[in-house]
């Protein structure tokens, strides 16, 4: 069995890429070629050193989240293209909700490209609702501005 993923002092889900920022960056780059931009290994490693950031990892995907001051945020969710449509992203979001509650979060947030209907559908199906819009939040390689939907959900015990 693989070792649990570590972030700060806490343990998250197992996954072979969990302790390897290079492997996480590789998955992220396969998922986000332009919008949002792929995160480099150094950026992921830096985030993992922060005490309020946590990693949930599976062999073909991962979620980075943070929980602080009663709020949680999905920083990024990446599932390798060849592993999509198998429920992995839904499991990672469900695990995020459980982990965020355990860290004392009462509300969860995320931003998602308004041009990513699959991700929007996933977040709606897992209880998130639209809370706002950030116009021009992302920029494509061509310089086009892309809006981000801000989504949120209340985290109730057992919800």
N, C-alpha and C positions, 0 to 999 in steps of 0.2 A: 504494500500500500504506500502511495506517495506521502511525503511529509506534508503537514498542513502549511498553508500559506501564512506568512507572517507579515504584519504591518504594525509598526509601533510595538507596544507590549502585548497585543492581542493576537489570537489565532483565528483564521478564517477557514474557508473551504479548501480541500485538497486539490491539487492539480500540478502536473509536472512543470508548468511554466511559472508557477507561483513565485519562486524566489529568483527568477531570471528576468530582469528588466529588458534584456535584449530580445528574449522570446516574446514578451508582452508587446514590445515595440514592433516586432515583425508581424504579429497578428493585427495590431492597430493599423499598420501601414497597408495591410491587405484589405482592410475594411474602409479606410478613409483615405482615398487617393487625393482628393482636393478639398471637399467640404464636409465636415470640418477638416482641417489639416491633420495629417498623421503626427502623432507625438513621438519624438525621438527618445531613445533609450535613456539619455541623461535626464530628460524631463520626467519620465516615469519613475526613475530611481529617486529623483528629488522628492516627488510627491510621496513615495512610499516611506520616506524617512520622517514625514510629518506625523506627529502623534494622533491627530484626529482623522487621518486618511486610512482607509482600509481597503483591502483587496479581496475579492471573491473570484476564485479561479477554477476553471475546468480545463481539460486538455486542449480544447479548441476555442476557448473564449474566456473573457474575464470582464469584471466590472470593477472600476475604482469609484469609491464613494467617500464621503466625509460626513462626520457628525460632530457638531459643536453647538453649544448654547441652545439645545432643544430643537435644532434643525438638522436635517440630513440632505445631502445632495448627491445625485448621480453625476459624477464628473465625466465618466465615459463608460460606454458599454461596447464591447467588440466581440463578435463571433466570426470566426474564419468563414469565408464565403462557402467553402465546401461543406460546412457543418450547419448551415442555416436550415430553417424549416423543420427542426427536430426538437424544438421546445427548450433549447439551451438558454436562449435569451430570457425566456419567461421564467425559467428556474433561477437564473442569476438575479432577475428583478425581485422575485419572491424572497430569495435569500437576502438581498439588500434590505428589503422591508423588515424582515426579522432582525437582521443585524442592527439596523438603524434604531429600531425600538429598544433593543438590548443596550444600546449606547445612550439611551435617554431621549431620543428624538421624538418629537410630537408631530412634526410636519416634515414632508419630503418634497424636494424640488428637483427640476432638471430643465435643461434647454435642449431642444431638438430642432434640426433644420426643418423649416416649413416645407421643404422639398423632399422629405423622407417619409412617405406615407406608410411604409412598413413599420418604421420605428414608432410613428405616431399611433398606429393601430395597436402595437404592442403595449405602449404606455396607457392608452385608453382601456385596454382589456385588463390591465393590472391595477385599475382604480385611479389613475391619474386623470385630472381634468385640466383643461386649458385655463391658465391664470393670467396670461398676458402675452405680449408680442414685443420682441426686440427687433426693430427694423434695421436691416443691414448688418446684423450681428456677425455673420460669416461673410467671407469673401472667396469667390472661386478663383481658380488659376487665371481666368480671363479678366478678373477684376470686377465681375458682377457681384453686387451685394445681394445676400440671401437672408431673409428673415429667420429668426429663431422663435419658436413657440416656447413660452415658459409654461411648464406644467407643474401641478402640485397635487398632493394628497395628504389627508390627515392620517396619522398613524395612531390608531387606537389599539390597546391591548387586544390581541387575537383577531384584529381586523385584517 
